[in-house]
Amino acid sequence: MDLVLGDKATFAFSARCRTTWLDGVPTASFYDGQFEFDDHAANPLVRVHGNVNPFEFGGVAGQTCKQFTKTELSFLLESGFGGTYRTQPQVVPSLQGEFVVGVTDGGNPSSLDGDFICVLLAGGVVYDNCGDVQGGNITIQ
């Protein structure tokens, strides 16, 4: 099934950075994140829960998470993080696949100006939706 919708959608995510050691060298990596996405026009099919796959940031061996600036983290999140998703129990049979999310924090803690999200689903559901955030706020901490 191939969906390209753009009605109201809601989302929540976390992608945490952890310093791991690779051959004695500190390396920053995403781990232990969660992702929720619901395109209300396609609910329940495009109402998914996902787990962020661990990902080592390319080219940052020797750099810990604490050494990243907010600007560098913003760039990495814009580049995208991903993982595996599954549809909600109402969808029978349950569908699974992979997701990629790119986000932009516009930099204003209480404003929507510049906040952007792009969601791509592949596998059980083929779907994409990108656009400016119309409510809420993306904050990189």
C-alpha positions as CSV (number, residue, x, y, z in Angstrom):
1,M,0.0,0.0,0.0
2,D,1.4,3.4,-0.9
3,L,0.0,6.4,1.0
4,V,0.9,10.1,0.6
5,L,-1.3,12.1,2.9
6,G,-1.0,15.4,4.6
7,D,-3.9,15.9,6.9
8,K,-3.4,16.6,10.6
9,A,-0.7,14.4,12.1
10,T,0.6,14.1,15.6
11,F,4.0,12.8,16.8
12,A,6.3,12.4,19.7
13,F,9.9,11.1,19.7
14,S,13.1,10.9,21.7
15,A,16.5,10.0,20.5
16,R,19.1,10.0,23.2
17,C,22.9,10.2,22.7
18,R,25.2,7.9,24.6
19,T,29.0,7.7,24.5
20,T,30.2,4.2,23.7
21,W,33.8,3.0,23.5
22,L,35.0,1.5,20.2
23,D,38.6,0.1,20.4
24,G,39.3,2.4,23.4
25,V,38.1,5.5,21.6
26,P,34.9,7.4,22.7
27,T,32.2,7.4,20.1
28,A,28.8,9.2,20.2
29,S,25.7,7.1,19.2
30,F,21.9,7.3,19.3
31,Y,20.3,4.7,21.5
32,D,17.1,4.0,23.4
33,G,14.8,6.2,21.5
34,Q,11.0,5.9,20.9
35,F,8.9,7.2,18.1
36,E,5.1,7.7,17.8
37,F,3.3,9.0,14.7
38,D,-0.4,9.3,13.8
39,D,-1.7,10.7,10.5
40,H,-5.3,11.2,11.5
41,A,-6.5,10.9,7.9
42,A,-5.0,7.4,7.7
43,N,-5.6,6.2,11.2
44,P,-5.3,3.3,12.3
45,L,-3.0,2.3,9.4
46,V,-0.6,5.1,9.8
47,R,-0.6,5.1,13.6
48,V,2.7,3.6,14.5
49,H,5.0,3.0,17.4
50,G,8.7,2.6,16.7
51,N,12.0,2.0,18.5
52,V,15.1,4.0,17.5
53,N,17.9,1.7,16.3
54,P,21.4,2.4,17.7
55,F,23.4,4.5,15.3
56,E,27.0,5.6,15.6
57,F,27.5,9.1,14.2
58,G,29.8,9.0,11.3
59,G,33.0,10.9,11.6
60,V,32.9,11.7,15.3
61,A,35.1,9.0,16.8
62,G,36.8,10.5,19.7
63,Q,33.9,12.8,20.5
64,T,31.6,12.2,23.4
65,C,27.9,13.2,23.5
66,K,28.7,16.0,25.9
67,Q,31.1,17.5,23.4
68,F,28.4,18.0,20.8
69,T,26.9,21.5,20.6
70,K,23.2,22.0,20.1
71,T,23.9,23.1,16.5
72,E,25.8,19.8,15.8
73,L,23.0,17.8,17.4
74,S,20.4,19.7,15.2
75,F,22.4,18.9,12.1
76,L,22.5,15.2,13.0
77,L,18.8,15.1,13.7
78,E,18.1,16.9,10.4
79,S,20.2,14.2,8.7
80,G,17.8,11.7,10.3
81,F,17.4,8.9,12.8
82,G,15.6,5.6,12.2
83,G,14.5,2.3,13.5
84,T,11.7,-0.2,13.3
85,Y,8.0,0.4,13.7
86,R,4.8,-1.6,14.1
87,T,1.2,-0.6,13.6
88,Q,-1.4,-0.4,16.4
89,P,-3.3,-3.5,17.5
90,Q,-6.4,-2.4,15.5
91,V,-4.6,-3.2,12.2
92,V,-5.0,-6.9,11.5
93,P,-2.6,-8.3,10.5
94,S,-0.1,-6.2,12.3
95,L,2.3,-4.5,9.9
96,Q,6.0,-3.8,10.6
97,G,8.7,-2.0,8.8
98,E,11.4,0.7,9.1
99,F,11.1,4.4,9.6
100,V,13.4,7.4,9.1
101,V,12.7,10.8,10.7
102,G,14.4,14.1,10.1
103,V,13.6,17.0,12.3
104,T,14.6,20.7,12.6
105,D,14.4,22.7,15.8
106,G,13.8,26.3,14.7
107,G,15.6,27.5,17.9
108,N,12.7,29.3,19.6
109,P,11.6,27.4,22.8
110,S,8.0,28.6,22.6
111,S,7.6,29.3,18.9
112,L,6.8,27.2,15.9
113,D,8.9,29.3,13.6
114,G,11.3,27.0,11.8
115,D,10.3,23.6,13.4
116,F,10.0,21.0,10.7
117,I,9.5,17.2,10.5
118,C,9.8,14.6,7.8
119,V,8.6,11.0,8.3
120,L,9.2,8.1,5.9
121,L,7.8,4.6,6.5
122,A,8.8,1.6,4.5
123,G,8.0,-2.1,4.7
124,G,4.4,-2.9,5.9
125,V,3.2,0.6,5.1
126,V,4.8,2.8,2.4
127,Y,4.3,6.5,3.5
128,D,5.9,9.9,3.6
129,N,4.8,13.2,5.1
130,C,7.0,16.3,5.5
131,G,6.1,19.7,6.6
132,D,6.3,22.6,9.1
133,V,5.1,21.9,12.6
134,Q,1.7,23.6,13.1
135,G,1.4,23.0,16.9
136,G,3.7,22.1,19.7
137,N,7.5,22.5,19.7
138,I,10.5,20.5,18.7
139,T,13.3,21.0,21.3
140,I,16.8,19.6,21.1
141,Q,18.4,19.4,24.5
